[in-house]
Structures are given as C-alpha cells and as structure tokens.
Amino acid sequence: MAKSDGDARHKASIDVAKRALSKALLRNPDVSAVGIAGSQNCEYIQVYVRRDSPDVRVLVPKQVDGYKVVVEVVGTIQASAASQ
C-alpha cells in the first residue's frame, strides 16, 4: 500500500522534532539516546536515560511539536564483544 503525502509529512515532522530534542538533550551525560517509538498511527518520541532523577525529568519536555515524549530508564548502555 502506497503512503500518502500526509504520511510523508508526518514522518518528516516527527523526525525534525526528534532531531531538535536530540540536539538539546544528548549534551547531558544522563541521556543515552533519543528515538521514535509507537505505531504508525500513534508515534511518540522516546528518550532513553541512564538514571531517573528530578534533574533529568526537568530537562525532558512532555511534548515536542505536538508529539508525546516518553522517558525510559535503561541504565548504562555498553557495547558487547562481537561473537566469534
């Protein structure tokens, strides 16, 4: 099924919102990553943090450009060794 122009505009819009939020938040060492999550009809911006604290919560807005922002605590992310 082909995507409509509205779908493409929505995708571009949430991508722009995510990039702007990433630029602001990834300077903080407690923020690990920022991504897009949810279903096509209900996408939101996901912020992954190392630890939850009032300081971190103050940095993360509830919404960006009309998109809900959800915080998920993931701890410290470490790369694993490649399997041999």
Stockholm file with secondary structure:
# STOCKHOLM 1.0

chainA/1-84         MAKSDGDARHKASIDVAKRALSKALLRNPDVSAVGIAGSQNCEYIQVYVRRDSPDVRVLVPKQVDGYKVVVEVVGTIQASAASQ
#=GR chainA/1-84 SS CCCCHHHHHHHHHHHHHHHHHHHHHTTSTTEEEEEEEEETTEEEEEEEESSCCHHHHHHSCSEETTEEEEEEECCCCCCCCCCC
#=GC SS_cons        CCCCHHHHHHHHHHHHHHHHHHHHHTTSTTEEEEEEEEETTEEEEEEEESSCCHHHHHHSCSEETTEEEEEEECCCCCCCCCCC
//
